[in-house]
Amino acid sequence: MTMTADLSAFFNPPQVAGLSHETQSLLNQLVVVWRQKMPRNRLRTMYVDMKNRARDLNISIPPSLRDLEIVMGWGEKAVYGLAQRCIWDGVVSPSGSEDPFELRSILRDNRFDIELPQAIVSQMTHSVSFVSSTPGDVQSGEPDVLIMMHSAMWSAALWDRRRRALRALLLVGAVDDLGQPVELTVLTPWETTSCVKGASGQWYVQDVRPNPLGRVLAEPLPFRPTLDRPFGRSRINRQVMSIIDRATRAALRMDVHGEFFAAAQYLLFGVDDDVFKDENGQPVPLWDWYVGRFKTLSRDENGELPEMHEIAQKSPQPHIDTLRELAGEFSGATSLPLSSLGIVQDNPESAQAMYAAKEDLVIEAANANRVNGAALDRVYQNVVMLRDGLDEMPEELRQISTKWRNPALPSVVSASDAMVKQIAAIPWLAETRVALEELGYTDETIVRLLNEKRRAEQRIAMRQLIEQRGVSRQFAAADDPEDSGVEPVAF
């Protein structure tokens, strides 16, 4: 969505003609939540997109250099550094089925493996994102069930603590040039209602679809949820934004220092002002005098040469030390290793030190996967029940779960070495699908490997069968000379 201006903060809950009283009450609450959260969500997005500007303290930066643009990418690192360790790897069931309830095709049609990482990035930026699953319009080319990811920038929700689920969800479908919504969708446990704004400014109900499942057809993906904040917390919190602002100002001071460091400064004693004027009496810019190939100074009225003293420039090391210290603070706040922030250590780190540096980040990713996995499990249940028209949930459907890659992202060598040691202790582990997963193979590759293995086993079995039949015929021919085609020898 793009807009030339943003007046979303002044958007009031619309009164929709034809909307039930209960749904209208929920819509009023949802619009207030969306309006209140929008400014903070927009600010966090600016930090991730590196469009924020640190506040100038008007102390050490000259007015002519205050417009110097310094970009600090630490906000993006805080989000993507963790999100890239949360890798969805398919759906599994206790029965060991490779494609439980034939979910693979419908997830592929919805580009689930592409859009889920985007939802995780949005989740860590704004504290929460949402995944909806609604009946699709098959005639227009949509899948049987439409799975959509929603950013908190264009959605808002109410939480039902007793049911541990959403009470209602608002989706902003479109806005006008002023940032005012013109299409809204309200998801409730009993229906999904689409509302549009007419040319006259009046809102009306465009479409109403009953909800057969009795719960909101969407699930939240919160980051670090708590009892007091069920929709989680953002990775771009106040501490992170403060450190980024301080680091931006430190980088700006270092650039300004570099400009002065590059241009030498001198003290001249006994110099007439005419030295810095051209033949027409116009002042010569000092910079032209600095960079000129020939520099001349005339004697004073007493015939003495002027005295020139160069002012020693201060080292930029204090600014560098400040940035390193701020990088350490940022690393502690986000669990990112210092190497991810461009801080190069004097001595190369050992493998154990590198693992220890990212251990907190791995734990953070594992916790995020656990929370997201519980929400995605309910999404799979919604998809299957909507597609198959089920009123009750089968027990096997209740037990399907999400499979995630190892957030430590071990190398192929280390993963193989660990698996070989486990197989040596548990030999039958080599015959399982889990062993291939632990070695880092994707679900598609595992299916291909197992199919190739079956075909190879079938070829070997067929060859053995043919050989056995050939040997049997040879023995039969030797026992019965008439069948062998060889006449018996008479003695």
N, C-alpha and C positions, 0 to 999 in steps of 0.2 A: 504494500500500500504506500502510495506517495501522496504528499499534500503540500500545497504552497504555504499554508499557514496552519497553526494548531490552536484550535479553540475547544479542544476536548474537555478542558477543565471547566468550561461553562455549559457543558451539555447536561440538560436536566432530564430526568426519566420521562419518556414520552407516554402519553395516554393513548393506548391502542384500541381502536374501535373493534369490537367483536371479541376481545380477550376476556377470559374469565377473571373473576375477582381475585382468585388465589394466584393465578399466573401473573396478573398485573402487579400484585403485591411483591412477588418474587422478583419481577423485572425491575421494580423501583429499587429494591435493595441491591440488586446486581449492578445496576447503572451507577449507584453511589460508590460501590466498591471499586468498580473500574475507573471511575473518575478520580477517586482518591489515590489510587495506586499508579496512575499513568505518569505523573511527573517524576516519581522516583524510578520507575522502570525505564523511562526515557533517559534519565541521567546515567543509569548503569549501562545502558546500551552505548552511550557516548564514550564511556571509559573503555568498553570492549572494542569499539570501532576506532579508538584512538582519536576521537574528535573533541575530547575535553580540553579545556584551557585552565591551567593552574592560576590561582589568584595571585596577582602581583602585589608584593608587600611594599613597593615604592621605597626601597632602601638602597639596594646595590646595583640595580639595572638602570643604565642611562635612558632617558626618555626616547632617544632616537633608536634604541635597540629593543624596546618593549614589544614591538610587533614581530620580533624574531620568533618563528614558529618552531617549537621543539615538540617532537612526538615521542611518547613513551609507551612501548607496547606491552608493558607488564600486565595490564588489565586483560588483554587477549590471552597472555600466557596463563594467567590465573584460571581462566575458564577452559581453554582448549588443552592445557597441560594435564588436567584431570579428565576431561570429557573423552580424550583420545584413548584413555585406558579402560573405558566402559564400552566394550565391544560385544554387541549382540551376536550370538552364534547359533540361533535356531531354537526350536521347541522340542522338548523331550517328554517322554511318558514312562511310567514305571514298567510298562509292558515291553519296552525296548523298541517300539515301532519307529521306523525311520521317518514316517510322515503321519503323526497322530491326527486323526479326524480330517485328513487331507487339507491341512492348514497351509502347506507350503505354496500351493498354487495361488490361493487367495491373498496370502501375504506378499507374494511376488507381484501380483496384479496391482497391489496398493503401494508398491515400491517401499515396503516396510523397512528393509535393510538400509535404504538410502535416507529415509526421512526420520527414522528413530534417532540416529546420531544428531540430527539437527534439533530434535526435541530435547535431547540431553544437554546440548549447548544452551538452548533457551532456558532450560530448567536451572542450570547453574548460574546463568546471568540474572534471572529475575526471581529465583527461588522456586519456581514451579512452572510446569507446562502441562498440557492436557492432551489426552488421546481419546478421540470419540470414535464410535463404531455405530453406524446407522445403516438402514437398508439403502442399497444403491439403486440408481435408475438404470437397469440393465439395457433398456431400449436405446438410451443415449450413449451407451458404451461404458458405463460404470460397472465395477464388479458387483457381485451379489450383495456384498456388504462393503460399505465405503469406510475405510479407516483413515482418519485425518489427524494430523498433529497441529496443535494450537499454541501459539505463544501467549504469555501473560500480557503482552502489549495489547492484544486484541481479544482478550477474554477475561472473565471474572467468575468466581464461584463462591458458593456458600457451603459450609461443611456441616454435616450431620454427625455429631460426636457419638450419638447412641448407636447408629447404624454403621459408623466408621466408613462412611461413603459420602459422595456429593449429595447435597440437598437440591441444588440447582446449578446450572451452568449457563453463562451468557457468552455468545460468540458474536463479535462484530464482523459482519460480512463485507461491508463496504462503507467508505466515508466520502464526503464531498470535498471540494477544494479547500474548505476551511477546517477540515478535520472533524466535521460533525458526522456521526453515524447516520446512514440512510438505509442500512439493512441490519437487522438483529435476529438472532436465533436463540430461543430459550429452550433448554433441555431440562425436563422435569421427570420424575419417576412415572408419570402417567401419560406424557405426550411430548412431542417435539414440535415447537411452534415457530414459524418463520414470519417476521414482521418487516414491512417495508414502509418507507416514507413516500407519500404521493407528491405530485407536482404542486398541489395546494398547500403542502406542509402537514397534512393530516396523516397520521399513522394508521395502518390497517393490517389485518392478518392476511398473509398471502397463502400459507399452507399449514395444515395441522395433520400430524401423523401420530396415531396412537403408539404408545410404548408397550410392547407385549411382555417385557421382562420385569416390569415393576420397580426398576431402579434406573437412575440416570445413565444413559448410554455413553458414558465417558468416565475416564479414570485420571486422577491427577498423578503427576510425576514430581513429587516434592524432593527438594534437596535438604538433608538434615532436618526432617520434621521433628517437632516436639509436641508435648501435650498442649502447650500454650500457643504454639504456632504450627498447626497441622499442615500448612502449605509451605513450610520450610523456611530456609534462609538463603540469601544470595551469596555466591563466592565474592562478589564485588560489594563487600560490606564497608562500613565507615572506616575501619582501620585500613583496609586495602586502598580505598580512595585517598585517604590522608597520606599514605606512604607514596602513592603515585604522584600526588601533587608536590610533595617535598622533593621527590626525585626529579620531577620535571624542572622545578626551580633550580636544583643543584646542577642539572645539565645545562640550563640556560646560563647560569653564572659561569660555568666552565667555558662555554662558547664565547661569552663576552670577554672573559679573561684571555682566551686565545687570540681574540682580535687585538687586544692591547699588547699581548706578548709578541705578536708578529711584527708590530710597528715599534721600532726603537724610539725611546724618548730621551731628549737631551736637554741640558741646561746650558744656555749660552750667556756669557758675561761680556759686556763691552761691545754689543752688536747694535748697529743702527737699524731702524725700521726699514730704511731704504733697501736693505739687502733682500728683503722679501717682497720687492715690487719689481714689475717688469719695466721695459723702456717707456711705456706709456704712463707709468705711475700707478698702475692697477695692482692690488695685492695678489701675490702668487700663492695659490693654495699650498698649505704646508705639506700635504700628501705628495704633491708634485715635486716639492723640494726633497722629500725623503727618498723617493724612488728615482730621482734624476741620476744620470750617469756622472755628471760633474756637479760638484758642490763647491761654491766659492763664497768666501767671507772676506770683506774688505777690512783694512786697518781702521782703527778709530781715529779721532782727531789728534791724538797724541802719538800716532804712528805705531801703536801696539796692536798685536793680533788678538782677536777675541779668544776667550777661554771656553772650551767645550767639555762638558762632563756628561757622560752617558748614565742614565738612571737605570740601575739594575732591576730587571723584571723579577717578580716573585714567581715561584714554582707553582704549577697547577696541581701539585700533589694533594693539597688539602681538599680540593674539589673531588679528585679521584677517590680519596679515602672516604669522603662523605657519601659518594655513590655506592661504594662497597658496603658501608655500614647500613645504608638504606636497603640495599639488596639483601643483606642478612636479615633485616627486619621483615622484608617482604617474604623471604623464604620461610621464616618462622610462622608467618600469618597464613601462608597458602600451602605449606608443605612441599613447595617446589625446590628441587636441588639448586644450589647456586650456579651450577654450570648451565642450567636452563635460562638463566638471566644474563648470560654473557660474562660471568665472572670466571676467569681462568685462574686456577690454583697454581702456585709455584711448582709443586711436585705432583706428578701424575698419581691419581688415586688408584688404590687397589680395587679388586673386584668386590671384596667385602665392604670397603668403604663406599663404593658406588651403590651397592644394594642398601646399605644402611641409610644413605642419603635420600633414597626414594621410598623407604619403608613406610613412612607416614602417609605418603601419597598413595601407595598401594592399598593400605588399610582404608583410606578414604574412598577409593574407587570400589573396593569390595563392599563397603557399607552402602554406597550408592546403588550398586548392582542388586543388593538384597532388597532395598526399598523399591526400586524400579521393577524388579522381577515380580514382586507381589502384585503390583498394579497391572503389569502386562499379562499376568496369568488370568486376571479377570477380563482383560480385553479379549483374549483367546476364547474364553467362555462365552462372552457376548457374541463374538463373531459366529461361532458354531451354532449357538441357539437361534440367532437371527436367520442364519442361512438355512438351517434344517427345520425351522419352525417348531422348536422344542419348548414345551411348557415346564418341564422338569430337567434338572441337570444330571446327566449320567455320572456315576461315581468315577469312571475313568477320566471323564472330562474335568472333573474337579481336581484330579491329581496331576494334570499336565503342568509343566513348569518351563521357565526360560533357562536356556543354557548361555553362559557368558564365557568369553575367553579369559584366561588367566591375566588379571590386571598387572602382574609383574612383568608381562611380556618377555619371558625368557628367550634367549637365543636358541636357534635350532640345536646347536651343539650341547648347550647345558640341559635343554629339555630332553634330548636323546640320551645323554649320559644318565640323567636321573631315572628315566624310564627303563633303561637297560639294567640298572641296579635293582629296581623294583621287580622286574621280570625274573632276575636271577633268584630273588627270594621267593617270588610267587610265580612259578612257571606258567600256570594256566592263564595268567593275566595277558600273555601275548596273543591269545586267541579271542580277546574281547574287543569290542568297538571302542571302549574307554581308552585303551592303550593308544589307538590311533588319534583320538581326540587330544590326549595329553602330549602327543608328539607334535601337535600344532597343525594337523591337517584340518582343512575346512570341511563342512558337512558335505558339500558337493564332491570334494575330492575323496572323502571316505566312501561315499556311495559308489563312485567310479572304481575305487580300489577293490571294494568287496565284490562288485559285479565282475571285474576282471579275474578275481580270485575264484569265483564260482565257475566262470567259463573255463579257466585253466584246470580246475578239478574235474569238470565234466570231460574235457578232452583227455585227461589222464585216465579217467575211469573207462572211457570208450576205447582207448588204445589197449588197456589191460584186458577188456572184455574181448576185443578182437584177437589179441594174442592168445588168450585162454581158449577161444574157439578153434584157432588154428592148431594149437597143440593137441586138443582133443581129437581133431580130425586125423592128425598124423598117427596118434595112438590107435584110432579106430581102423585106419588103413593097414597098419602093421598087424593087427589081430585078425583081420578079414582080408586075405589075399585077393578075393574076387572084387572087393571094393577098391583095391589099390590099383587095379589095372595091370598088375604084373602076374604073369603066369607062374604057377608053382614049379619048383625045380624037383625033378625026380632023381632019386639016387638008385 
